[in-house]
Amino acid sequence: MEYSAILYFRSLLQGCQNRSTEEVVVLPNIKSAKKRVKVSANKTAVNRMLKSSLKTSVKKARTVISEGDPASAGAVYVAVQRDLDRAAAKGILHKNTAARRKSRLASKVNAAAAKAQ
């Protein structure tokens, strides 16, 4: 295996926090297995990015809802609902998890609207 390939696979493995120092890592020798390592690393990075942005949008929605403005809370809720549905469709979140989060946010939006009146 080339030296650059070894460095590439080591850099992939350094991103994994769950690996212990004693664990033996077997690098693939077959060309298709090497490709699968690269593809899975790219997919993991994309999924991590999408999940992080989803968490950020939900967090922003919670802060807007807690401020007490029902109009802006409703608008933000619609955007977060769309993001949760997209994440569930792409397999980043389970559909029941997305439904649970939407339900909880909706109940907070409704409570904030009732409190404002």
DSSP file (Angstrom, degrees, kcal/mol; ACC not computed):
  #  RESIDUE AA STRUCTURE BP1 BP2  ACC     N-H-->O    O-->H-N    N-H-->O    O-->H-N    TCO  KAPPA ALPHA  PHI   PSI    X-CA   Y-CA   Z-CA
    1    1 A M              0   0    0      0, 0.0    28,-0.0     0, 0.0     5,-0.0   0.000 360.0 360.0 360.0 141.0    0.0    0.0    0.0
    2    2 A E     >  -     0   0    0      1,-0.1     4,-1.8     4,-0.0     5,-0.1  -0.258 360.0-119.9 -69.0 157.7    1.3    3.4   -0.8
    3    3 A Y  H  > S+     0   0    0      1,-0.2     4,-2.2     2,-0.2     5,-0.2   0.887 112.9  53.7 -65.4 -39.4    2.4    5.8    1.9
    4    4 A S  H  > S+     0   0    0      1,-0.2     4,-2.2     2,-0.2    -1,-0.2   0.869 107.2  51.8 -65.7 -35.3   -0.3    8.4    0.9
    5    5 A A  H  > S+     0   0    0      2,-0.2     4,-2.5     1,-0.2    -1,-0.2   0.893 108.1  51.7 -66.7 -38.8   -3.0    5.8    1.2
    6    6 A I  H  X S+     0   0    0     -4,-1.8     4,-2.3     1,-0.2    -2,-0.2   0.922 110.4  48.3 -62.8 -43.9   -1.8    4.9    4.6
    7    7 A L  H  X S+     0   0    0     -4,-2.2     4,-2.3     2,-0.2    -2,-0.2   0.890 110.5  52.5 -63.3 -38.4   -1.9    8.5    5.7
    8    8 A Y  H  X S+     0   0    0     -4,-2.2     4,-1.8     1,-0.2    -2,-0.2   0.942 111.6  44.4 -62.8 -47.6   -5.4    8.9    4.3
    9    9 A F  H  X S+     0   0    0     -4,-2.5     4,-2.0     1,-0.2    -1,-0.2   0.855 112.1  52.9 -68.1 -33.9   -6.8    5.9    6.2
   10   10 A R  H  X S+     0   0    0     -4,-2.3     4,-1.8    -5,-0.2    -1,-0.2   0.901 107.4  51.9 -65.7 -39.2   -5.1    7.0    9.4
   11   11 A S  H  X S+     0   0    0     -4,-2.3     4,-0.7     1,-0.2    -2,-0.2   0.866 109.1  51.1 -66.0 -33.8   -6.7   10.4    9.0
   12   12 A L  H >< S+     0   0    0     -4,-1.8     3,-0.7     1,-0.2     4,-0.3   0.913 111.0  47.7 -65.2 -41.4  -10.0    8.8    8.6
   13   13 A L  H >< S+     0   0    0     -4,-2.0     3,-1.1     1,-0.2    -2,-0.2   0.758 100.7  64.7 -74.4 -24.1   -9.5    6.7   11.8
   14   14 A Q  H 3< S+     0   0    0     -4,-1.8    -1,-0.2     1,-0.2    -2,-0.2   0.772  93.9  62.7 -69.3 -23.6   -8.3    9.7   13.8
   15   15 A G  T << S+     0   0    0     -4,-0.7     2,-0.7    -3,-0.7    -1,-0.2   0.640  84.1  90.3 -73.6 -13.5  -11.8   11.2   13.4
   16   16 A C    X   -     0   0    0     -3,-1.1     3,-0.6    -4,-0.3    -1,-0.0  -0.753  53.9-175.2 -88.5 115.2  -13.3    8.2   15.3
   17   17 A Q  T 3  S+     0   0    0     -2,-0.7    -1,-0.2     1,-0.2    -2,-0.0   0.681  75.7  67.7 -81.3 -17.2  -13.4    9.0   19.0
   18   18 A N  T 3  S+     0   0    0      2,-0.0     2,-0.3     0, 0.0    -1,-0.2   0.547  75.8 102.7 -83.3  -5.9  -14.7    5.5   20.0
   19   19 A R    <   -     0   0    0     -3,-0.6     2,-0.2    -6,-0.2     0, 0.0  -0.600  62.9-143.9 -82.3 133.7  -11.5    3.7   19.1
   20   20 A S    >   -     0   0    0     -2,-0.3     3,-0.6     1,-0.1    -2,-0.0  -0.506  22.8-115.1 -88.3 165.2   -9.1    2.7   21.9
   21   21 A T  T 3  S+     0   0    0      1,-0.2    -1,-0.1    -2,-0.2    -2,-0.0   0.761 114.3  52.9 -73.0 -23.3   -5.4    2.7   21.4
   22   22 A E  T 3  S+     0   0    0      2,-0.1    -1,-0.2     0, 0.0     2,-0.2   0.629  82.7 109.5 -85.2 -12.7   -5.1   -1.0   21.8
   23   23 A E    <   -     0   0    0     -3,-0.6     2,-0.5     1,-0.1    -4,-0.0  -0.432  68.2-132.2 -69.7 133.2   -7.7   -1.8   19.1
   24   24 A V        -     0   0    0     -2,-0.2     2,-0.5     2,-0.0    -1,-0.1  -0.733  16.7-152.5 -88.1 128.8   -6.1   -3.2   15.9
   25   25 A V        -     0   0    0     -2,-0.5     2,-0.6     2,-0.0   -12,-0.0  -0.900   2.0-153.0-106.2 124.5   -7.3   -1.5   12.7
   26   26 A V        -     0   0    0     -2,-0.5    -2,-0.0     0, 0.0     0, 0.0  -0.864   9.9-150.2 -98.8 118.9   -7.3   -3.6    9.6
   27   27 A L        -     0   0    0     -2,-0.6     7,-0.1     1,-0.1     2,-0.1  -0.655  26.9-104.6 -85.9 143.8   -6.9   -1.5    6.4
   28   28 A P        -     0   0    0      0, 0.0    -1,-0.1     0, 0.0     3,-0.0  -0.362  27.3-171.9 -71.1 146.6   -8.5   -2.9    3.3
   29   29 A N        +     0   0    0     -2,-0.1     2,-0.2   -28,-0.0    -2,-0.0   0.666  62.5  85.3-104.4 -26.5   -6.4   -4.5    0.6
   30   30 A I  S  > S-     0   0    0      1,-0.1     4,-2.2     2,-0.0     5,-0.2  -0.561  79.0-129.6 -84.0 142.7   -9.1   -4.9   -2.1
   31   31 A K  H  > S+     0   0    0      1,-0.2     4,-2.1    -2,-0.2     5,-0.1   0.885 107.6  49.0 -60.2 -42.7   -9.8   -2.0   -4.4
   32   32 A S  H  > S+     0   0    0      1,-0.2     4,-2.2     2,-0.2    -1,-0.2   0.854 109.9  52.5 -67.5 -33.1  -13.6   -2.0   -3.8
   33   33 A A  H  > S+     0   0    0      2,-0.2     4,-1.8     1,-0.2    -1,-0.2   0.880 107.8  51.4 -69.0 -37.1  -13.1   -2.2    0.0
   34   34 A K  H  X S+     0   0    0     -4,-2.2     4,-1.9     1,-0.2    -2,-0.2   0.912 110.3  49.7 -63.1 -41.5  -10.9    0.9   -0.2
   35   35 A K  H  X S+     0   0    0     -4,-2.1     4,-2.9     1,-0.2     5,-0.2   0.908 107.4  53.7 -64.3 -41.2  -13.6    2.7   -2.2
   36   36 A R  H  X S+     0   0    0     -4,-2.2     4,-2.7     1,-0.2     5,-0.2   0.869 106.3  53.3 -62.0 -36.3  -16.2    1.7    0.4
   37   37 A V  H  X S+     0   0    0     -4,-1.8     4,-1.9     2,-0.2    -1,-0.2   0.931 112.2  44.7 -63.3 -44.3  -14.1    3.2    3.2
   38   38 A K  H  X S+     0   0    0     -4,-1.9     4,-2.3     2,-0.2    -2,-0.2   0.933 114.8  47.7 -64.3 -45.8  -13.8    6.5    1.3
   39   39 A V  H  X S+     0   0    0     -4,-2.9     4,-2.6     1,-0.2     5,-0.2   0.913 112.4  48.4 -64.2 -43.2  -17.5    6.5    0.4
   40   40 A S  H  X S+     0   0    0     -4,-2.7     4,-2.4    -5,-0.2    -1,-0.2   0.868 110.1  52.7 -67.0 -33.9  -18.6    5.7    3.9
   41   41 A A  H  X S+     0   0    0     -4,-1.9     4,-2.1    -5,-0.2    -1,-0.2   0.913 111.2  46.9 -65.5 -41.3  -16.3    8.4    5.3
   42   42 A N  H  X S+     0   0    0     -4,-2.3     4,-2.2     2,-0.2    -2,-0.2   0.923 113.2  48.0 -65.9 -43.3  -17.9   11.0    2.9
   43   43 A K  H  X S+     0   0    0     -4,-2.6     4,-2.8     1,-0.2     5,-0.2   0.891 110.6  52.1 -64.2 -39.2  -21.4    9.9    3.8
   44   44 A T  H  X S+     0   0    0     -4,-2.4     4,-2.5     1,-0.2    -1,-0.2   0.907 109.7  49.5 -62.6 -41.6  -20.6   10.1    7.5
   45   45 A A  H  X S+     0   0    0     -4,-2.1     4,-2.1     2,-0.2    -2,-0.2   0.914 112.8  46.4 -64.9 -42.1  -19.3   13.6    7.1
   46   46 A V  H  X S+     0   0    0     -4,-2.2     4,-2.6     2,-0.2     5,-0.2   0.930 113.7  48.0 -66.0 -45.3  -22.3   14.8    5.2
   47   47 A N  H  X S+     0   0    0     -4,-2.8     4,-2.6     1,-0.2     5,-0.2   0.894 111.0  51.3 -63.2 -39.3  -24.7   13.1    7.7
   48   48 A R  H  X S+     0   0    0     -4,-2.5     4,-2.1    -5,-0.2    -1,-0.2   0.904 111.2  48.3 -63.0 -41.3  -22.8   14.7   10.6
   49   49 A M  H  X S+     0   0    0     -4,-2.1     4,-2.4     2,-0.2    -2,-0.2   0.929 113.3  46.5 -64.7 -45.9  -23.1   18.1    9.0
   50   50 A L  H  X S+     0   0    0     -4,-2.6     4,-2.0     1,-0.2    -2,-0.2   0.896 112.7  49.7 -64.8 -40.1  -26.8   17.8    8.3
   51   51 A K  H  X S+     0   0    0     -4,-2.6     4,-2.2    -5,-0.2    -1,-0.2   0.884 111.0  50.4 -66.6 -37.3  -27.5   16.5   11.8
   52   52 A S  H  X S+     0   0    0     -4,-2.1     4,-2.1     2,-0.2    -2,-0.2   0.919 110.9  47.6 -66.8 -43.6  -25.6   19.4   13.3
   53   53 A S  H  X S+     0   0    0     -4,-2.4     4,-2.2     1,-0.2    -1,-0.2   0.857 110.8  53.2 -66.5 -32.9  -27.4   22.0   11.2
   54   54 A L  H  X S+     0   0    0     -4,-2.0     4,-2.3     2,-0.2    -2,-0.2   0.921 108.3  49.1 -65.5 -43.8  -30.7   20.4   12.2
   55   55 A K  H  X S+     0   0    0     -4,-2.2     4,-2.2     1,-0.2    -2,-0.2   0.897 110.8  51.5 -61.4 -39.7  -29.8   20.6   15.9
   56   56 A T  H  X S+     0   0    0     -4,-2.1     4,-2.4     2,-0.2    -2,-0.2   0.915 109.8  48.3 -64.5 -43.2  -28.9   24.2   15.4
   57   57 A S  H  X S+     0   0    0     -4,-2.2     4,-2.1     1,-0.2    -1,-0.2   0.886 112.1  49.1 -66.8 -37.4  -32.2   25.1   13.7
   58   58 A V  H  X S+     0   0    0     -4,-2.3     4,-2.2     2,-0.2    -1,-0.2   0.893 111.1  50.7 -66.2 -39.1  -34.2   23.3   16.4
   59   59 A K  H  X S+     0   0    0     -4,-2.2     4,-1.9     2,-0.2    -2,-0.2   0.908 110.2  48.9 -65.4 -42.0  -32.2   25.2   19.1
   60   60 A K  H  X S+     0   0    0     -4,-2.4     4,-2.3     1,-0.2    -1,-0.2   0.893 109.7  52.9 -63.7 -39.0  -32.9   28.5   17.4
   61   61 A A  H  X S+     0   0    0     -4,-2.1     4,-2.7     1,-0.2    -2,-0.2   0.908 106.8  52.1 -63.0 -41.4  -36.6   27.6   17.2
   62   62 A R  H  X S+     0   0    0     -4,-2.2     4,-2.2     1,-0.2    -1,-0.2   0.895 109.9  48.7 -62.9 -38.8  -36.7   26.9   20.9
   63   63 A T  H  X S+     0   0    0     -4,-1.9     4,-1.1     2,-0.2    -1,-0.2   0.905 112.1  48.3 -68.3 -39.5  -35.2   30.3   21.7
   64   64 A V  H  X>S+     0   0    0     -4,-2.3     4,-0.8     1,-0.2     5,-0.7   0.908 112.4  49.4 -65.8 -40.7  -37.6   32.1   19.4
   65   65 A I  H ><5S+     0   0    0     -4,-2.7     3,-0.9     1,-0.2    -2,-0.2   0.899 108.5  52.8 -64.4 -39.8  -40.6   30.2   21.0
   66   66 A S  H 3<5S+     0   0    0     -4,-2.2    -1,-0.2     1,-0.2    -2,-0.2   0.738  96.8  67.4 -70.5 -21.0  -39.4   31.0   24.5
   67   67 A E  H 3<5S-     0   0    0     -4,-1.1    -1,-0.2    -3,-0.3    -2,-0.2   0.802 106.5-127.4 -69.0 -27.2  -39.2   34.7   23.6
   68   68 A G  T <<5 +     0   0    0     -3,-0.9    -3,-0.1    -4,-0.8    -2,-0.1   0.519  62.6 134.5 100.5   4.7  -43.0   34.7   23.3
   69   69 A D     >< -     0   0    0     -5,-0.7     4,-2.1     1,-0.2    -1,-0.2  -0.788  35.9-165.7 -88.6 107.6  -43.7   36.2   19.9
   70   70 A P  H  > S+     0   0    0      0, 0.0     4,-2.1     0, 0.0    -1,-0.2   0.821  81.8  55.0 -66.7 -31.1  -46.4   33.8   18.4
   71   71 A A  H  > S+     0   0    0      2,-0.2     4,-1.8     1,-0.2     5,-0.1   0.951 113.8  38.8 -67.8 -48.6  -46.1   35.1   14.8
   72   72 A S  H  > S+     0   0    0      1,-0.2     4,-2.4     2,-0.2     5,-0.2   0.846 113.9  56.7 -70.4 -31.8  -42.3   34.6   14.5
   73   73 A A  H  X S+     0   0    0     -4,-2.1     4,-2.2     1,-0.2    -1,-0.2   0.902 107.0  48.9 -65.2 -39.7  -42.6   31.3   16.5
   74   74 A G  H  X S+     0   0    0     -4,-2.1     4,-1.8     2,-0.2    -1,-0.2   0.895 111.6  49.0 -65.4 -40.2  -45.1   30.0   14.0
   75   75 A A  H  X S+     0   0    0     -4,-1.8     4,-1.5     1,-0.2    -2,-0.2   0.909 113.4  46.1 -66.4 -41.6  -42.9   30.9   11.0
   76   76 A V  H  X S+     0   0    0     -4,-2.4     4,-2.4     1,-0.2     5,-0.2   0.872 108.9  56.5 -68.5 -36.1  -39.8   29.3   12.6
   77   77 A Y  H  X S+     0   0    0     -4,-2.2     4,-2.6     1,-0.2    -1,-0.2   0.895 104.2  52.6 -62.6 -39.6  -41.8   26.2   13.4
   78   78 A V  H  X S+     0   0    0     -4,-1.8     4,-1.9     1,-0.2    -1,-0.2   0.906 110.7  47.8 -62.8 -40.9  -42.8   25.8    9.8
   79   79 A A  H  X S+     0   0    0     -4,-1.5     4,-2.1     2,-0.2    -2,-0.2   0.913 113.4  46.7 -66.5 -42.6  -39.1   26.0    8.7
   80   80 A V  H  X S+     0   0    0     -4,-2.4     4,-2.7     2,-0.2     5,-0.2   0.880 109.2  55.3 -67.7 -37.3  -38.0   23.5   11.4
   81   81 A Q  H  X S+     0   0    0     -4,-2.6     4,-2.2    -5,-0.2    -1,-0.2   0.915 108.4  48.7 -60.2 -42.9  -40.8   21.1   10.5
   82   82 A R  H  X S+     0   0    0     -4,-1.9     4,-2.3     2,-0.2    -2,-0.2   0.915 111.5  49.5 -62.7 -43.9  -39.6   21.1    6.9
   83   83 A D  H  X S+     0   0    0     -4,-2.1     4,-2.3     1,-0.2    -2,-0.2   0.905 110.8  49.4 -63.2 -41.9  -36.0   20.4    8.0
   84   84 A L  H  X S+     0   0    0     -4,-2.7     4,-2.2     2,-0.2    -1,-0.2   0.895 110.6  50.4 -64.7 -39.9  -37.1   17.6   10.3
   85   85 A D  H  X S+     0   0    0     -4,-2.2     4,-2.2    -5,-0.2    -2,-0.2   0.903 110.9  49.0 -65.1 -40.3  -39.2   16.0    7.4
   86   86 A R  H  X S+     0   0    0     -4,-2.3     4,-2.1     2,-0.2     6,-0.2   0.913 110.4  50.6 -64.7 -41.8  -36.2   16.3    5.1
   87   87 A A  H  X>S+     0   0    0     -4,-2.3     5,-2.2     1,-0.2     6,-1.3   0.890 111.3  48.4 -64.1 -38.4  -33.9   14.7    7.6
   88   88 A A  H  <5S+     0   0    0     -4,-2.2     3,-0.5     4,-0.2    -1,-0.2   0.884 110.7  51.2 -68.2 -37.3  -36.4   11.8    8.1
   89   89 A A  H  <5S+     0   0    0     -4,-2.2    -2,-0.2     1,-0.2    -1,-0.2   0.851 111.2  47.7 -68.1 -34.0  -36.7   11.3    4.4
   90   90 A K  H  <5S-     0   0    0     -4,-2.1    -1,-0.2    -5,-0.1    -2,-0.2   0.552 116.2-113.5 -84.4  -7.3  -32.9   11.2    4.0
   91   91 A G  T  <5S+     0   0    0     -4,-0.6    -3,-0.2    -3,-0.5    -4,-0.1   0.608  84.6 119.1  87.9  11.3  -32.5    8.7    6.8
   92   92 A I  S   <S+     0   0    0     -5,-2.2     2,-0.3    -6,-0.2    -4,-0.2   0.874  83.7  24.2 -76.1 -37.3  -30.6   11.0    9.1
   93   93 A L  S    S-     0   0    0     -6,-1.3    -2,-0.3    -9,-0.2     2,-0.2  -0.920  91.6-107.8-121.5 151.7  -33.4   10.8   11.7
   94   94 A H     >  -     0   0    0     -2,-0.3     4,-2.3     1,-0.1     3,-0.2  -0.517  32.5-119.2 -71.5 147.8  -36.0    8.0   12.2
   95   95 A K  H  > S+     0   0    0      1,-0.2     4,-2.2     2,-0.2     5,-0.1   0.845 114.2  51.7 -62.2 -33.5  -39.4    9.1   11.1
   96   96 A N  H  > S+     0   0    0      2,-0.2     4,-2.4     1,-0.2    -1,-0.2   0.861 108.0  52.2 -70.6 -33.9  -40.8    8.6   14.6
   97   97 A T  H  > S+     0   0    0     -3,-0.2     4,-2.4     2,-0.2    -2,-0.2   0.922 110.7  47.7 -65.1 -43.7  -38.1   10.7   16.1
   98   98 A A  H  X S+     0   0    0     -4,-2.3     4,-2.4     1,-0.2    -2,-0.2   0.914 112.4  49.5 -62.6 -42.5  -38.9   13.5   13.6
   99   99 A A  H  X S+     0   0    0     -4,-2.2     4,-2.4    -5,-0.2    -2,-0.2   0.901 110.6  50.2 -63.7 -40.7  -42.6   13.2   14.4
  100  100 A R  H  X S+     0   0    0     -4,-2.4     4,-2.3     2,-0.2    -2,-0.2   0.917 111.7  47.3 -64.3 -43.2  -41.9   13.4   18.2
  101  101 A R  H  X S+     0   0    0     -4,-2.4     4,-2.3     2,-0.2    -2,-0.2   0.901 112.5  49.4 -66.7 -39.9  -39.7   16.5   17.8
  102  102 A K  H  X S+     0   0    0     -4,-2.4     4,-2.6     2,-0.2    -1,-0.2   0.908 111.1  50.7 -63.3 -41.0  -42.3   18.2   15.6
  103  103 A S  H  X S+     0   0    0     -4,-2.4     4,-2.3     2,-0.2    -2,-0.2   0.919 110.9  47.4 -64.1 -43.9  -45.0   17.4   18.1
  104  104 A R  H  X S+     0   0    0     -4,-2.3     4,-1.7     1,-0.2    -1,-0.2   0.903 113.6  47.6 -65.4 -40.5  -43.1   18.7   21.1
  105  105 A L  H  X S+     0   0    0     -4,-2.3     4,-2.5     2,-0.2    -1,-0.2   0.903 110.7  52.6 -66.5 -39.3  -42.2   21.9   19.2
  106  106 A A  H  X S+     0   0    0     -4,-2.6     4,-2.7     1,-0.2    -2,-0.2   0.901 107.9  50.7 -63.4 -40.2  -45.8   22.3   18.1
  107  107 A S  H  X S+     0   0    0     -4,-2.3     4,-2.1     1,-0.2    -1,-0.2   0.878 110.9  49.0 -66.5 -35.0  -47.1   22.0   21.7
  108  108 A K  H  X S+     0   0    0     -4,-1.7     4,-2.4     2,-0.2    -2,-0.2   0.896 111.3  49.6 -68.4 -39.3  -44.5   24.7   22.8
  109  109 A V  H  X S+     0   0    0     -4,-2.5     4,-2.2     2,-0.2    -2,-0.2   0.929 112.5  47.4 -63.9 -44.2  -45.7   27.0   19.9
  110  110 A N  H  X S+     0   0    0     -4,-2.7     4,-2.3     1,-0.2    -2,-0.2   0.878 111.8  50.3 -64.9 -37.7  -49.3   26.5   20.9
  111  111 A A  H  X S+     0   0    0     -4,-2.1     4,-2.2     2,-0.2    -1,-0.2   0.903 110.8  49.0 -66.7 -39.7  -48.5   27.1   24.6
  112  112 A A  H  X S+     0   0    0     -4,-2.4     4,-1.6     2,-0.2    -2,-0.2   0.875 111.8  49.3 -66.8 -36.4  -46.7   30.3   23.7
  113  113 A A  H  X S+     0   0    0     -4,-2.2     4,-1.1     2,-0.2    -2,-0.2   0.898 112.1  47.9 -68.7 -39.9  -49.6   31.5   21.5
  114  114 A A  H  < S+     0   0    0     -4,-2.3    -2,-0.2     1,-0.2     3,-0.2   0.871 111.4  51.1 -67.5 -36.5  -52.1   30.7   24.3
  115  115 A K  H  < S+     0   0    0     -4,-2.2    -1,-0.2     1,-0.2    -2,-0.2   0.845 106.0  55.4 -69.2 -32.8  -49.9   32.6   26.8
  116  116 A A  H  <        0   0    0     -4,-1.6    -1,-0.2     1,-0.2    -2,-0.2   0.770 360.0 360.0 -71.7 -25.9  -49.7   35.6   24.6
  117  117 A Q     <        0   0    0     -4,-1.1    -1,-0.2    -3,-0.2    -2,-0.2   0.476 360.0 360.0 -87.1 360.0  -53.4   36.0   24.4
